[in-house]
Amino acid sequence: MPYAVFKDGEKVSRAFSTRNETLQKADEAGLVEHDGGQPVLEDELKIEPCAPDPEPHDDAELDWMPEKPVS
């Protein structure tokens, strides 16, 4: 099951294969704080299951912006 980073119920990252990969990519983007050695997402960010992305992406496309509605 894919996972993504969400804020206020809105998906703000692409989908990743696992929860751990999602956390790792969020950490690389500077969205994770380390509290007592434990990774904690900033602000009101959450990692949640999501639908797979319709097209494959690579790491060069990580912009961490809310998805735009598909027209």
PQR file of N, CA, C, O and H, with PARSE charges and radii, in Angstrom:
ATOM      1  N   MET A   1       0.844  -1.169   0.000 -0.4000 1.5000
ATOM      2  CA  MET A   1       0.000   0.000   0.000 -0.0000 2.0000
ATOM      3  C   MET A   1       0.892   1.236   0.000  0.5500 1.7000
ATOM      4  O   MET A   1       1.806   1.334   0.819 -0.5500 1.4000
ATOM      5  N   PRO A   2       0.642   2.181  -0.907 -0.5600 1.5000
ATOM      6  CA  PRO A   2       1.430   3.414  -0.945  0.2800 2.0000
ATOM      7  C   PRO A   2       1.076   4.357   0.204  0.5500 1.7000
ATOM      8  O   PRO A   2      -0.010   4.297   0.780 -0.5500 1.4000
ATOM      9  N   TYR A   3       2.036   5.229   0.514 -0.4000 1.5000
ATOM     10  CA  TYR A   3       1.866   6.231   1.563 -0.0000 2.0000
ATOM     11  C   TYR A   3       2.348   7.576   1.039  0.5500 1.7000
ATOM     12  O   TYR A   3       3.168   7.642   0.123 -0.5500 1.4000
ATOM     13  H   TYR A   3       2.919   5.277   0.047  0.4000 1.0000
ATOM     14  N   ALA A   4       1.827   8.649   1.631 -0.4000 1.5000
ATOM     15  CA  ALA A   4       2.246  10.004   1.276 -0.0000 2.0000
ATOM     16  C   ALA A   4       2.172  10.877   2.516  0.5500 1.7000
ATOM     17  O   ALA A   4       1.594  10.490   3.532 -0.5500 1.4000
ATOM     18  H   ALA A   4       1.161   8.595   2.375  0.4000 1.0000
ATOM     19  N   VAL A   5       2.767  12.062   2.419 -0.4000 1.5000
ATOM     20  CA  VAL A   5       2.688  13.049   3.493 -0.0000 2.0000
ATOM     21  C   VAL A   5       1.450  13.910   3.240  0.5500 1.7000
ATOM     22  O   VAL A   5       1.200  14.358   2.121 -0.5500 1.4000
ATOM     23  H   VAL A   5       3.236  12.376   1.594  0.4000 1.0000
ATOM     24  N   PHE A   6       0.684  14.128   4.310 -0.4000 1.5000
ATOM     25  CA  PHE A   6      -0.532  14.939   4.251 -0.0000 2.0000
ATOM     26  C   PHE A   6      -0.445  16.057   5.276  0.5500 1.7000
ATOM     27  O   PHE A   6       0.182  15.906   6.325 -0.5500 1.4000
ATOM     28  H   PHE A   6       0.887  13.764   5.219  0.4000 1.0000
ATOM     29  N   LYS A   7      -1.086  17.194   4.960 -0.4000 1.5000
ATOM     30  CA  LYS A   7      -1.238  18.284   5.911 -0.0000 2.0000
ATOM     31  C   LYS A   7      -2.684  18.755   5.829  0.5500 1.7000
ATOM     32  O   LYS A   7      -3.173  19.109   4.756 -0.5500 1.4000
ATOM     33  H   LYS A   7      -1.596  17.317   4.108  0.4000 1.0000
ATOM     34  N   ASP A   8      -3.352  18.756   6.959 -0.4000 1.5000
ATOM     35  CA  ASP A   8      -4.764  19.154   7.017 -0.0000 2.0000
ATOM     36  C   ASP A   8      -5.607  18.373   6.013  0.5500 1.7000
ATOM     37  O   ASP A   8      -6.512  18.926   5.389 -0.5500 1.4000
ATOM     38  H   ASP A   8      -2.955  18.468   7.831  0.4000 1.0000
ATOM     39  N   GLY A   9      -5.304  17.091   5.864 -0.4000 1.5000
ATOM     40  CA  GLY A   9      -6.083  16.227   4.980 -0.0000 2.0000
ATOM     41  C   GLY A   9      -5.746  16.344   3.509  0.5500 1.7000
ATOM     42  O   GLY A   9      -6.357  15.664   2.685 -0.5500 1.4000
ATOM     43  H   GLY A   9      -4.569  16.642   6.372  0.4000 1.0000
ATOM     44  N   GLU A  10      -4.776  17.199   3.154 -0.4000 1.5000
ATOM     45  CA  GLU A  10      -4.396  17.394   1.764 -0.0000 2.0000
ATOM     46  C   GLU A  10      -3.044  16.731   1.502  0.5500 1.7000
ATOM     47  O   GLU A  10      -2.093  16.930   2.257 -0.5500 1.4000
ATOM     48  H   GLU A  10      -4.280  17.751   3.824  0.4000 1.0000
ATOM     49  N   LYS A  11      -2.965  15.957   0.449 -0.4000 1.5000
ATOM     50  CA  LYS A  11      -1.738  15.264   0.085 -0.0000 2.0000
ATOM     51  C   LYS A  11      -0.710  16.279  -0.390  0.5500 1.7000
ATOM     52  O   LYS A  11      -0.983  17.056  -1.304 -0.5500 1.4000
ATOM     53  H   LYS A  11      -3.738  15.796  -0.165  0.4000 1.0000
ATOM     54  N   VAL A  12       0.492  16.278   0.235 -0.4000 1.5000
ATOM     55  CA  VAL A  12       1.537  17.241  -0.108 -0.0000 2.0000
ATOM     56  C   VAL A  12       2.805  16.583  -0.646  0.5500 1.7000
ATOM     57  O   VAL A  12       3.812  17.262  -0.846 -0.5500 1.4000
ATOM     58  H   VAL A  12       0.713  15.646   0.977  0.4000 1.0000
ATOM     59  N   SER A  13       2.769  15.292  -0.879 -0.4000 1.5000
ATOM     60  CA  SER A  13       3.910  14.609  -1.486 -0.0000 2.0000
ATOM     61  C   SER A  13       3.386  13.587  -2.479  0.5500 1.7000
ATOM     62  O   SER A  13       2.193  13.286  -2.515 -0.5500 1.4000
ATOM     63  H   SER A  13       1.950  14.741  -0.717  0.4000 1.0000
ATOM     64  N   ARG A  14       4.285  13.068  -3.272 -0.4000 1.5000
ATOM     65  CA  ARG A  14       3.892  11.962  -4.136 -0.0000 2.0000
ATOM     66  C   ARG A  14       3.781  10.709  -3.284  0.5500 1.7000
ATOM     67  O   ARG A  14       4.175  10.708  -2.117 -0.5500 1.4000
ATOM     68  H   ARG A  14       5.254  13.312  -3.243  0.4000 1.0000
ATOM     69  N   ALA A  15       3.256   9.664  -3.852 -0.4000 1.5000
ATOM     70  CA  ALA A  15       3.121   8.390  -3.132 -0.0000 2.0000
ATOM     71  C   ALA A  15       4.456   7.646  -3.133  0.5500 1.7000
ATOM     72  O   ALA A  15       5.199   7.671  -4.114 -0.5500 1.4000
ATOM     73  H   ALA A  15       2.936   9.664  -4.799  0.4000 1.0000
ATOM     74  N   PHE A  16       4.741   6.985  -2.013 -0.4000 1.5000
ATOM     75  CA  PHE A  16       5.924   6.143  -1.882 -0.0000 2.0000
ATOM     76  C   PHE A  16       5.477   4.732  -1.526  0.5500 1.7000
ATOM     77  O   PHE A  16       4.360   4.528  -1.052 -0.5500 1.4000
ATOM     78  H   PHE A  16       4.137   6.965  -1.216  0.4000 1.0000
ATOM     79  N   SER A  17       6.343   3.772  -1.754 -0.4000 1.5000
ATOM     80  CA  SER A  17       5.995   2.360  -1.570 -0.0000 2.0000
ATOM     81  C   SER A  17       5.690   1.979  -0.130  0.5500 1.7000
ATOM     82  O   SER A  17       4.817   1.149   0.126 -0.5500 1.4000
ATOM     83  H   SER A  17       7.251   3.937  -2.139  0.4000 1.0000
ATOM     84  N   THR A  18       6.410   2.587   0.817 -0.4000 1.5000
ATOM     85  CA  THR A  18       6.242   2.207   2.224 -0.0000 2.0000
ATOM     86  C   THR A  18       6.194   3.454   3.103  0.5500 1.7000
ATOM     87  O   THR A  18       6.587   4.545   2.691 -0.5500 1.4000
ATOM     88  H   THR A  18       7.119   3.261   0.610  0.4000 1.0000
ATOM     89  N   ARG A  19       5.702   3.261   4.323 -0.4000 1.5000
ATOM     90  CA  ARG A  19       5.686   4.338   5.315 -0.0000 2.0000
ATOM     91  C   ARG A  19       7.120   4.786   5.621  0.5500 1.7000
ATOM     92  O   ARG A  19       7.381   5.981   5.755 -0.5500 1.4000
ATOM     93  H   ARG A  19       5.382   2.375   4.659  0.4000 1.0000
ATOM     94  N   ASN A  20       8.048   3.829   5.732 -0.4000 1.5000
ATOM     95  CA  ASN A  20       9.444   4.171   6.042 -0.0000 2.0000
ATOM     96  C   ASN A  20      10.086   4.989   4.931  0.5500 1.7000
ATOM     97  O   ASN A  20      10.817   5.937   5.216 -0.5500 1.4000
ATOM     98  H   ASN A  20       7.836   2.858   5.624  0.4000 1.0000
ATOM     99  N   GLU A  21       9.829   4.643   3.670 -0.4000 1.5000
ATOM    100  CA  GLU A  21      10.374   5.413   2.559 -0.0000 2.0000
ATOM    101  C   GLU A  21       9.806   6.836   2.571  0.5500 1.7000
ATOM    102  O   GLU A  21      10.529   7.797   2.309 -0.5500 1.4000
ATOM    103  H   GLU A  21       9.235   3.872   3.439  0.4000 1.0000
ATOM    104  N   THR A  22       8.522   6.965   2.872 -0.4000 1.5000
ATOM    105  CA  THR A  22       7.891   8.280   2.946 -0.0000 2.0000
ATOM    106  C   THR A  22       8.552   9.122   4.025  0.5500 1.7000
ATOM    107  O   THR A  22       8.853  10.294   3.798 -0.5500 1.4000
ATOM    108  H   THR A  22       7.935   6.184   3.085  0.4000 1.0000
ATOM    109  N   LEU A  23       8.782   8.539   5.198 -0.4000 1.5000
ATOM    110  CA  LEU A  23       9.444   9.252   6.292 -0.0000 2.0000
ATOM    111  C   LEU A  23      10.868   9.635   5.911  0.5500 1.7000
ATOM    112  O   LEU A  23      11.311  10.742   6.216 -0.5500 1.4000
ATOM    113  H   LEU A  23       8.538   7.587   5.382  0.4000 1.0000
ATOM    114  N   GLN A  24      11.585   8.740   5.251 -0.4000 1.5000
ATOM    115  CA  GLN A  24      12.960   9.021   4.828 -0.0000 2.0000
ATOM    116  C   GLN A  24      12.985  10.194   3.851  0.5500 1.7000
ATOM    117  O   GLN A  24      13.823  11.085   3.987 -0.5500 1.4000
ATOM    118  H   GLN A  24      11.225   7.841   5.003  0.4000 1.0000
ATOM    119  N   LYS A  25      12.092  10.212   2.878 -0.4000 1.5000
ATOM    120  CA  LYS A  25      12.069  11.301   1.895 -0.0000 2.0000
ATOM    121  C   LYS A  25      11.652  12.617   2.553  0.5500 1.7000
ATOM    122  O   LYS A  25      12.167  13.676   2.196 -0.5500 1.4000
ATOM    123  H   LYS A  25      11.410   9.488   2.767  0.4000 1.0000
ATOM    124  N   ALA A  26      10.734  12.560   3.501 -0.4000 1.5000
ATOM    125  CA  ALA A  26      10.343  13.760   4.240 -0.0000 2.0000
ATOM    126  C   ALA A  26      11.534  14.272   5.054  0.5500 1.7000
ATOM    127  O   ALA A  26      11.742  15.482   5.144 -0.5500 1.4000
ATOM    128  H   ALA A  26      10.315  11.700   3.792  0.4000 1.0000
ATOM    129  N   ASP A  27      12.304  13.377   5.639 -0.4000 1.5000
ATOM    130  CA  ASP A  27      13.495  13.759   6.401 -0.0000 2.0000
ATOM    131  C   ASP A  27      14.512  14.435   5.486  0.5500 1.7000
ATOM    132  O   ASP A  27      15.089  15.461   5.846 -0.5500 1.4000
ATOM    133  H   ASP A  27      12.135  12.394   5.566  0.4000 1.0000
ATOM    134  N   GLU A  28      14.733  13.862   4.303 -0.4000 1.5000
ATOM    135  CA  GLU A  28      15.665  14.444   3.343 -0.0000 2.0000
ATOM    136  C   GLU A  28      15.217  15.842   2.911  0.5500 1.7000
ATOM    137  O   GLU A  28      16.047  16.687   2.578 -0.5500 1.4000
ATOM    138  H   GLU A  28      14.264  13.028   4.010  0.4000 1.0000
ATOM    139  N   ALA A  29      13.911  16.080   2.919 -0.4000 1.5000
ATOM    140  CA  ALA A  29      13.365  17.382   2.524 -0.0000 2.0000
ATOM    141  C   ALA A  29      13.348  18.370   3.682  0.5500 1.7000
ATOM    142  O   ALA A  29      12.931  19.515   3.507 -0.5500 1.4000
ATOM    143  H   ALA A  29      13.237  15.393   3.190  0.4000 1.0000
ATOM    144  N   GLY A  30      13.796  17.946   4.864 -0.4000 1.5000
ATOM    145  CA  GLY A  30      13.840  18.840   6.019 -0.0000 2.0000
ATOM    146  C   GLY A  30      12.506  18.977   6.731  0.5500 1.7000
ATOM    147  O   GLY A  30      12.286  19.966   7.429 -0.5500 1.4000
ATOM    148  H   GLY A  30      14.135  17.016   5.006  0.4000 1.0000
ATOM    149  N   LEU A  31      11.611  18.011   6.573 -0.4000 1.5000
ATOM    150  CA  LEU A  31      10.289  18.064   7.186 -0.0000 2.0000
ATOM    151  C   LEU A  31      10.190  17.241   8.462  0.5500 1.7000
ATOM    152  O   LEU A  31       9.105  17.082   9.021 -0.5500 1.4000
ATOM    153  H   LEU A  31      11.790  17.207   6.006  0.4000 1.0000
ATOM    154  N   VAL A  32      11.322  16.719   8.922 -0.4000 1.5000
ATOM    155  CA  VAL A  32      11.336  15.841  10.099 -0.0000 2.0000
ATOM    156  C   VAL A  32      12.271  16.404  11.150  0.5500 1.7000
ATOM    157  O   VAL A  32      13.385  16.828  10.843 -0.5500 1.4000
ATOM    158  H   VAL A  32      12.203  16.848   8.467  0.4000 1.0000
ATOM    159  N   GLU A  33      11.810  16.406  12.392 -0.4000 1.5000
ATOM    160  CA  GLU A  33      12.647  16.761  13.530 -0.0000 2.0000
ATOM    161  C   GLU A  33      12.973  15.469  14.269  0.5500 1.7000
ATOM    162  O   GLU A  33      12.221  14.497  14.193 -0.5500 1.4000
ATOM    163  H   GLU A  33      10.905  16.061  12.642  0.4000 1.0000
ATOM    164  N   HIS A  34      14.077  15.461  14.972 -0.4000 1.5000
ATOM    165  CA  HIS A  34      14.468  14.272  15.729 -0.0000 2.0000
ATOM    166  C   HIS A  34      14.358  14.592  17.214  0.5500 1.7000
ATOM    167  O   HIS A  34      15.178  15.316  17.780 -0.5500 1.4000
ATOM    168  H   HIS A  34      14.688  16.251  15.034  0.4000 1.0000
ATOM    169  N   ASP A  35      13.312  14.026  17.830 -0.4000 1.5000
ATOM    170  CA  ASP A  35      13.003  14.263  19.236 -0.0000 2.0000
ATOM    171  C   ASP A  35      13.482  13.064  20.034  0.5500 1.7000
ATOM    172  O   ASP A  35      12.854  12.006  20.008 -0.5500 1.4000
ATOM    173  H   ASP A  35      12.647  13.438  17.370  0.4000 1.0000
ATOM    174  N   GLY A  36      14.587  13.224  20.738 -0.4000 1.5000
ATOM    175  CA  GLY A  36      15.134  12.113  21.511 -0.0000 2.0000
ATOM    176  C   GLY A  36      15.565  10.958  20.627  0.5500 1.7000
ATOM    177  O   GLY A  36      15.497   9.797  21.031 -0.5500 1.4000
ATOM    178  H   GLY A  36      15.097  14.083  20.759  0.4000 1.0000
ATOM    179  N   GLY A  37      16.014  11.283  19.406 -0.4000 1.5000
ATOM    180  CA  GLY A  37      16.452  10.252  18.476 -0.0000 2.0000
ATOM    181  C   GLY A  37      15.326   9.679  17.634  0.5500 1.7000
ATOM    182  O   GLY A  37      15.582   8.927  16.694 -0.5500 1.4000
ATOM    183  H   GLY A  37      16.069  12.226  19.078  0.4000 1.0000
ATOM    184  N   GLN A  38      14.092  10.018  17.954 -0.4000 1.5000
ATOM    185  CA  GLN A  38      12.941   9.519  17.197 -0.0000 2.0000
ATOM    186  C   GLN A  38      12.532  10.557  16.152  0.5500 1.7000
ATOM    187  O   GLN A  38      12.412  11.741  16.467 -0.5500 1.4000
ATOM    188  H   GLN A  38      13.885  10.629  18.718  0.4000 1.0000
ATOM    189  N   PRO A  39      12.315  10.108  14.885 -0.5600 1.5000
ATOM    190  CA  PRO A  39      11.870  11.053  13.861  0.2800 2.0000
ATOM    191  C   PRO A  39      10.415  11.453  14.077  0.5500 1.7000
ATOM    192  O   PRO A  39       9.551  10.605  14.302 -0.5500 1.4000
ATOM    193  N   VAL A  40      10.155  12.764  14.007 -0.4000 1.5000
ATOM    194  CA  VAL A  40       8.805  13.301  14.187 -0.0000 2.0000
ATOM    195  C   VAL A  40       8.562  14.309  13.068  0.5500 1.7000
ATOM    196  O   VAL A  40       9.366  15.217  12.862 -0.5500 1.4000
ATOM    197  H   VAL A  40      10.856  13.453  13.824  0.4000 1.0000
ATOM    198  N   LEU A  41       7.456  14.150  12.348 -0.4000 1.5000
ATOM    199  CA  LEU A  41       7.125  15.094  11.290 -0.0000 2.0000
ATOM    200  C   LEU A  41       6.821  16.468  11.873  0.5500 1.7000
ATOM    201  O   LEU A  41       6.250  16.573  12.959 -0.5500 1.4000
ATOM    202  H   LEU A  41       6.802  13.412  12.515  0.4000 1.0000
ATOM    203  N   GLU A  42       7.201  17.515  11.157 -0.4000 1.5000
ATOM    204  CA  GLU A  42       6.950  18.889  11.593 -0.0000 2.0000
ATOM    205  C   GLU A  42       5.461  19.220  11.577  0.5500 1.7000
ATOM    206  O   GLU A  42       4.662  18.568  10.906 -0.5500 1.4000
ATOM    207  H   GLU A  42       7.665  17.430  10.275  0.4000 1.0000
ATOM    208  N   ASP A  43       5.125  20.244  12.331 -0.4000 1.5000
ATOM    209  CA  ASP A  43       3.797  20.840  12.346 -0.0000 2.0000
ATOM    210  C   ASP A  43       2.686  19.793  12.383  0.5500 1.7000
ATOM    211  O   ASP A  43       2.695  18.890  13.220 -0.5500 1.4000
ATOM    212  H   ASP A  43       5.774  20.774  12.876  0.4000 1.0000
ATOM    213  N   GLU A  44       1.757  19.925  11.491 -0.4000 1.5000
ATOM    214  CA  GLU A  44       0.616  19.014  11.465 -0.0000 2.0000
ATOM    215  C   GLU A  44       0.720  18.023  10.315  0.5500 1.7000
ATOM    216  O   GLU A  44      -0.297  17.581   9.781 -0.5500 1.4000
ATOM    217  H   GLU A  44       1.750  20.658  10.811  0.4000 1.0000
ATOM    218  N   LEU A  45       1.932  17.674   9.935 -0.4000 1.5000
ATOM    219  CA  LEU A  45       2.135  16.714   8.861 -0.0000 2.0000
ATOM    220  C   LEU A  45       1.891  15.307   9.372  0.5500 1.7000
ATOM    221  O   LEU A  45       2.206  14.986  10.518 -0.5500 1.4000
ATOM    222  H   LEU A  45       2.758  18.033  10.369  0.4000 1.0000
ATOM    223  N   LYS A  46       1.325  14.469   8.509 -0.4000 1.5000
ATOM    224  CA  LYS A  46       1.071  13.070   8.847 -0.0000 2.0000
ATOM    225  C   LYS A  46       1.389  12.206   7.655  0.5500 1.7000
ATOM    226  O   LYS A  46       1.263  12.642   6.511 -0.5500 1.4000
ATOM    227  H   LYS A  46       1.069  14.730   7.578  0.4000 1.0000
ATOM    228  N   ILE A  47       1.801  10.982   7.917 -0.4000 1.5000
ATOM    229  CA  ILE A  47       1.975   9.995   6.859 -0.0000 2.0000
ATOM    230  C   ILE A  47       0.738   9.110   6.881  0.5500 1.7000
ATOM    231  O   ILE A  47       0.395   8.523   7.908 -0.5500 1.4000
ATOM    232  H   ILE A  47       1.904  10.628   8.846  0.4000 1.0000
ATOM    233  N   GLU A  48       0.075   9.024   5.735 -0.4000 1.5000
ATOM    234  CA  GLU A  48      -1.158   8.252   5.642 -0.0000 2.0000
ATOM    235  C   GLU A  48      -1.151   7.417   4.374  0.5500 1.7000
ATOM    236  O   GLU A  48      -0.475   7.760   3.404 -0.5500 1.4000
ATOM    237  H   GLU A  48       0.353   9.501   4.902  0.4000 1.0000
ATOM    238  N   PRO A  49      -1.903   6.317   4.380 -0.5600 1.5000
ATOM    239  CA  PRO A  49      -2.059   5.535   3.145  0.2800 2.0000
ATOM    240  C   PRO A  49      -2.764   6.383   2.089  0.5500 1.7000
ATOM    241  O   PRO A  49      -3.550   7.273   2.413 -0.5500 1.4000
ATOM    242  N   CYS A  50      -2.474   6.096   0.830 -0.4000 1.5000
ATOM    243  CA  CYS A  50      -3.095   6.847  -0.258 -0.0000 2.0000
ATOM    244  C   CYS A  50      -3.185   5.976  -1.499  0.5500 1.7000
ATOM    245  O   CYS A  50      -2.639   4.874  -1.543 -0.5500 1.4000
ATOM    246  H   CYS A  50      -1.835   5.372   0.566  0.4000 1.0000
ATOM    247  N   ALA A  51      -3.870   6.475  -2.486 -0.4000 1.5000
ATOM    248  CA  ALA A  51      -3.931   5.800  -3.777 -0.0000 2.0000
ATOM    249  C   ALA A  51      -2.586   5.960  -4.475  0.5500 1.7000
ATOM    250  O   ALA A  51      -1.885   6.945  -4.247 -0.5500 1.4000
ATOM    251  H   ALA A  51      -4.314   7.370  -2.451  0.4000 1.0000
ATOM    252  N   PRO A  52      -2.223   5.013  -5.314 -0.5600 1.5000
ATOM    253  CA  PRO A  52      -0.976   5.169  -6.065  0.2800 2.0000
ATOM    254  C   PRO A  52      -1.060   6.375  -6.990  0.5500 1.7000
ATOM    255  O   PRO A  52      -2.145   6.738  -7.445 -0.5500 1.4000
ATOM    256  N   ASP A  53       0.076   6.993  -7.267 -0.4000 1.5000
ATOM    257  CA  ASP A  53       0.114   8.095  -8.224 -0.0000 2.0000
ATOM    258  C   ASP A  53      -0.190   7.548  -9.617  0.5500 1.7000
ATOM    259  O   ASP A  53       0.191   6.422  -9.937 -0.5500 1.4000
ATOM    260  H   ASP A  53       0.958   6.699  -6.898  0.4000 1.0000
ATOM    261  N   PRO A  54      -0.872   8.335 -10.445 -0.5600 1.5000
ATOM    262  CA  PRO A  54      -1.243   7.836 -11.769  0.2800 2.0000
ATOM    263  C   PRO A  54      -0.054   7.633 -12.695  0.5500 1.7000
ATOM    264  O   PRO A  54      -0.119   6.807 -13.605 -0.5500 1.4000
ATOM    265  N   GLU A  55       1.036   8.374 -12.482 -0.4000 1.5000
ATOM    266  CA  GLU A  55       2.229   8.243 -13.313 -0.0000 2.0000
ATOM    267  C   GLU A  55       3.445   8.061 -12.417  0.5500 1.7000
ATOM    268  O   GLU A  55       3.489   8.608 -11.315 -0.5500 1.4000
ATOM    269  H   GLU A  55       1.089   9.045 -11.743  0.4000 1.0000
ATOM    270  N   PRO A  56       4.441   7.292 -12.880 -0.5600 1.5000
ATOM    271  CA  PRO A  56       5.654   7.123 -12.072  0.2800 2.0000
ATOM    272  C   PRO A  56       6.412   8.445 -11.936  0.5500 1.7000
ATOM    273  O   PRO A  56       6.380   9.292 -12.829 -0.5500 1.4000
ATOM    274  N   HIS A  57       7.092   8.601 -10.801 -0.4000 1.5000
ATOM    275  CA  HIS A  57       7.885   9.797 -10.520 -0.0000 2.0000
ATOM    276  C   HIS A  57       9.266   9.375 -10.068  0.5500 1.7000
ATOM    277  O   HIS A  57       9.472   8.247  -9.622 -0.5500 1.4000
ATOM    278  H   HIS A  57       7.117   7.913 -10.075  0.4000 1.0000
ATOM    279  N   ASP A  58      10.209  10.294 -10.187 -0.4000 1.5000
ATOM    280  CA  ASP A  58      11.520  10.044  -9.597 -0.0000 2.0000
ATOM    281  C   ASP A  58      11.813  11.141  -8.574  0.5500 1.7000
ATOM    282  O   ASP A  58      11.045  12.094  -8.444 -0.5500 1.4000
ATOM    283  H   ASP A  58      10.042  11.211 -10.549  0.4000 1.0000
ATOM    284  N   ASP A  59      12.904  11.006  -7.864 -0.4000 1.5000
ATOM    285  CA  ASP A  59      13.213  11.936  -6.771 -0.0000 2.0000
ATOM    286  C   ASP A  59      13.420  13.371  -7.244  0.5500 1.7000
ATOM    287  O   ASP A  59      13.276  14.297  -6.445 -0.5500 1.4000
ATOM    288  H   ASP A  59      13.528  10.231  -7.970  0.4000 1.0000
ATOM    289  N   ALA A  60      13.751  13.584  -8.510 -0.4000 1.5000
ATOM    290  CA  ALA A  60      13.931  14.943  -9.022 -0.0000 2.0000
ATOM    291  C   ALA A  60      12.609  15.707  -9.015  0.5500 1.7000
ATOM    292  O   ALA A  60      12.599  16.935  -9.101 -0.5500 1.4000
ATOM    293  H   ALA A  60      13.868  12.832  -9.159  0.4000 1.0000
ATOM    294  N   GLU A  61      11.495  14.982  -8.914 -0.4000 1.5000
ATOM    295  CA  GLU A  61      10.182  15.612  -8.949 -0.0000 2.0000
ATOM    296  C   GLU A  61       9.600  15.868  -7.562  0.5500 1.7000
ATOM    297  O   GLU A  61       8.420  16.202  -7.454 -0.5500 1.4000
ATOM    298  H   GLU A  61      11.503  13.985  -8.844  0.4000 1.0000
ATOM    299  N   LEU A  62      10.378  15.723  -6.517 -0.4000 1.5000
ATOM    300  CA  LEU A  62       9.882  15.955  -5.169 -0.0000 2.0000
ATOM    301  C   LEU A  62       9.829  17.445  -4.900  0.5500 1.7000
ATOM    302  O   LEU A  62      10.863  18.085  -4.708 -0.5500 1.4000
ATOM    303  H   LEU A  62      11.336  15.451  -6.605  0.4000 1.0000
ATOM    304  N   ASP A  63       8.619  18.004  -4.886 -0.4000 1.5000
ATOM    305  CA  ASP A  63       8.505  19.432  -4.638 -0.0000 2.0000
ATOM    306  C   ASP A  63       7.736  19.721  -3.355  0.5500 1.7000
ATOM    307  O   ASP A  63       7.724  20.861  -2.889 -0.5500 1.4000
ATOM    308  H   ASP A  63       7.779  17.484  -5.042  0.4000 1.0000
ATOM    309  N   TRP A  64       7.102  18.720  -2.783 -0.4000 1.5000
ATOM    310  CA  TRP A  64       6.400  18.837  -1.514 -0.0000 2.0000
ATOM    311  C   TRP A  64       5.311  19.882  -1.530  0.5500 1.7000
ATOM    312  O   TRP A  64       5.043  20.512  -0.507 -0.5500 1.4000
ATOM    313  H   TRP A  64       7.112  17.795  -3.161  0.4000 1.0000
ATOM    314  N   MET A  65       4.682  20.076  -2.665 -0.4000 1.5000
ATOM    315  CA  MET A  65       3.592  21.028  -2.780 -0.0000 2.0000
ATOM    316  C   MET A  65       2.264  20.271  -2.867  0.5500 1.7000
ATOM    317  O   MET A  65       2.231  19.136  -3.343 -0.5500 1.4000
ATOM    318  H   MET A  65       4.900  19.565  -3.496  0.4000 1.0000
ATOM    319  N   PRO A  66       1.174  20.888  -2.412 -0.5600 1.5000
ATOM    320  CA  PRO A  66      -0.128  20.234  -2.553  0.2800 2.0000
ATOM    321  C   PRO A  66      -0.418  19.920  -4.012  0.5500 1.7000
ATOM    322  O   PRO A  66      -0.075  20.686  -4.912 -0.5500 1.4000
ATOM    323  N   GLU A  67      -1.055  18.782  -4.226 -0.4000 1.5000
ATOM    324  CA  GLU A  67      -1.408  18.390  -5.577 -0.0000 2.0000
ATOM    325  C   GLU A  67      -2.475  19.319  -6.132  0.5500 1.7000
ATOM    326  O   GLU A  67      -3.362  19.770  -5.409 -0.5500 1.4000
ATOM    327  H   GLU A  67      -1.335  18.159  -3.495  0.4000 1.0000
ATOM    328  N   LYS A  68      -2.379  19.592  -7.401 -0.4000 1.5000
ATOM    329  CA  LYS A  68      -3.395  20.382  -8.065 -0.0000 2.0000
ATOM    330  C   LYS A  68      -4.491  19.444  -8.546  0.5500 1.7000
ATOM    331  O   LYS A  68      -4.192  18.320  -8.950 -0.5500 1.4000
ATOM    332  H   LYS A  68      -1.658  19.225  -7.989  0.4000 1.0000
ATOM    333  N   PRO A  69      -5.754  19.869  -8.517 -0.5600 1.5000
ATOM    334  CA  PRO A  69      -6.825  19.017  -8.985  0.2800 2.0000
ATOM    335  C   PRO A  69      -6.633  18.655 -10.453  0.5500 1.7000
ATOM    336  O   PRO A  69      -6.184  19.471 -11.258 -0.5500 1.4000
ATOM    337  N   VAL A  70      -6.978  17.431 -10.778 -0.4000 1.5000
ATOM    338  CA  VAL A  70      -6.883  16.968 -12.159 -0.0000 2.0000
ATOM    339  C   VAL A  70      -8.078  17.520 -12.920  0.5500 1.7000
ATOM    340  O   VAL A  70      -9.216  17.380 -12.474 -0.5500 1.4000
ATOM    341  H   VAL A  70      -7.342  16.768 -10.124  0.4000 1.0000
ATOM    342  N   SER A  71      -7.823  18.157 -14.085 -0.4000 1.5000
ATOM    343  CA  SER A  71      -8.944  18.702 -14.864 -0.0000 2.0000
ATOM    344  C   SER A  71      -9.312  17.771 -15.988  0.5500 1.7000
ATOM    345  O   SER A  71     -10.233  18.059 -16.753 -0.5500 1.4000
ATOM    346  H   SER A  71      -6.898  18.270 -14.447  0.4000 1.0000
TER
END
